[in-house]
Amino acid sequence: MSLSAAVISFLDEREATYVVLTHPYSESAIDTARSARISPRELVKSIVLWNGTEYLMALIPAAYVLVLDLIDRENPGRHRLATEDELHMMFADCTDGAIPGFAQAYNLPMIWDYALREPEELYFEGGDHQTLIRMQRSDVVRMLDDYDGLIMSCTPDHIEYYQSLH
């Protein structure tokens, strides 16, 4: 498998400027950043959630961990991670575990972490474990501004603090 057809169509329809890069095979976001020689703060990790009513894509930097309690406070419902079977059905044109961060291409609502406004360039999974899409922050922010931004993740060394708030 290679770049997701849904993502290509989505980006091309919006006349987005992007570069497709390849890297050695990797399965985790941190390993992808390492193999592509980019900062984990620049790599966008896509996490699909179920809130009891609908699926929702959350975008966070790969260097961070998602804090579900922060999402539950800002969005109705009690969120959980989508299962592998659910993801497989939603992202049929992607390799399992390589979810592109373009919710719009899959007709999903989306939320994103404000930390994604920091890096000059952002990298997204392309739909397999060897392809990344590089975009300038300004181009990404234009696409994200239609969606809710919030603080919903933190660095791993702060997770205990956020988990103790509920």
C-alpha positions, -999 to 999 in steps of 0.1 A, spaced: 0 0 0 11 36 -5 -4 70 -1 -41 70 7 -63 77 -23 -88 96 -1 -60 118 12 -46 125 -23 -81 135 -35 -87 156 -4 -54 175 -7 -56 180 -44 -93 192 -43 -81 219 -18 -50 227 -40 -29 221 -9 8 224 -11 25 192 2 55 170 -3 54 132 -1 84 116 17 94 80 22 111 66 52 121 31 65 92 10 77 80 18 112 49 11 133 49 36 161 47 73 158 80 78 177 97 52 155 84 70 125 98 103 136 131 86 143 133 68 110 123 99 91 147 120 111 121 146 122 111 158 156 82 140 173 67 174 179 65 179 141 48 145 134 10 146 137 -5 116 155 -41 108 145 -62 91 171 -98 81 164 -123 82 193 -159 70 198 -181 91 221 -211 69 221 -227 87 192 -200 94 166 -164 89 157 -140 118 161 -104 123 150 -80 139 174 -47 153 162 -18 157 186 20 159 183 36 124 183 57 135 213 26 139 234 0 116 249 -37 121 247 -56 129 279 -92 117 274 -104 136 304 -95 169 288 -115 159 257 -145 147 278 -146 181 295 -148 200 262 -169 176 240 -201 158 250 -198 121 258 -174 98 274 -147 91 248 -128 59 242 -103 48 216 -117 33 184 -110 -5 181 -87 -19 155 -118 -34 137 -135 0 137 -104 17 123 -100 -10 96 -135 -3 84 -131 35 84 -96 36 68 -99 8 42 -74 25 19 -47 26 46 -25 0 63 -36 -8 98 -22 16 123 -12 43 97 -41 67 99 -36 100 80 -45 131 100 -70 144 74 -104 137 90 -121 156 63 -110 130 37 -130 104 57 -159 126 66 -150 126 103 -154 155 127 -120 166 141 -104 183 170 -67 192 173 -42 202 199 -30 238 200 6 224 203 4 218 165 6 255 159 43 255 171 64 237 145 71 254 111 65 221 93 41 193 101 43 157 89 13 134 85 10 96 80 3 90 43 -17 58 49 11 32 52 41 28 74 66 42 50 51 75 36 48 109 52 31 141 39 50 173 48 32 206 49 40 241 61 23 251 93 5 280 77 -12 256 52 -22 231 79 -36 259 101 -58 271 73 -73 236 71 -76 232 109 -92 266 116 -126 252 107 -123 227 136 -121 230 173 -86 234 188 -80 227 224 -55 215 249 -60 177 250 -25 162 253 7 167 272 42 154 273 45 119 289 62 134 320 31 154 328 4 127 323 1 119 360 -8 155 368 -37 155 343 -49 120 353 -51 132 389 -75 161 381 -107 140 378 
